């Protein structure tokens, strides 16, 4: 049985398997978050190009029109503007180093991959511009949600009040133990104590929806915390100017749901990947 996401999200059945969608994004952009049954979710070093072709087809494009990046756990941006010259599909290593992609070109879909990190999709209700971003703790400390909103505004003419954001499945505070280096990174990133309040906990935060995974320490370890990436993402999106009721968090922990979602924290090198992918609709006249 598929786990129940927070309100505003729903499961749909795609050809490749179950996928999660955000209802508030649907009127403005085709999109999805994939699951473990998709080819990308297989714990193998097989043909990743074929796996991404499966994601592309689900959004109505071929593999050459799925725009991706070589993710490096930072906050660099790639912009795909309407009218930019097309390029043929290229292998993964040929994509630019970045963790944020923004576009207003409906001929292309955007895709990022994750196996615990936050997959973030955003659509502009006015211009139809879209963004796909990947944020682990390093990216979150570098302000990926803030930078993504800024990129949409600077490069594609968006206004924060027009944006709708969907935070997909990622590892939750029920399972995600981090050390002092993570807390220090947020301090260096300019997130003061008030901003970090509610992001770090001394004990796991399981819920009826997300159980803590096996193998967590029985007692809290010194200088370790359980990190809530969903709270950090929401706080940054709000700080960027997106109205709170236009920010939607799936609330599903990747480490909690072994049959449905991929988790590096749970499975290590055997972990597959899930994709967050989005395609903007044609600009209205």
Secondary structure, 3 states (H helix, E strand, C coil): CCCCCCCCEEEEEECCEEEEEEHHHHCCEEEEECCCCCHHHCCCCCCHHHHHHHHHHHCCCCHHHEECCECCCCCCEEEECCCCCCCCCCCHHHCCECCEEEECCCCCEEEEEECCCEEEEEEECCCCCEEEEEECHHHHHCCHHHHHHHHHHHHHCCCHHHEEEEECCCCCCCCCEEEHHHHHHHHHCCCCHHHHCCCEECCCCCCCCCCCCCCCCCCCCCCEEEECHHHHHHHHHHHCCCCHHHEEECCCCCCCCCCCCCCHHHHHHHCCCEEEEEEECCCCC
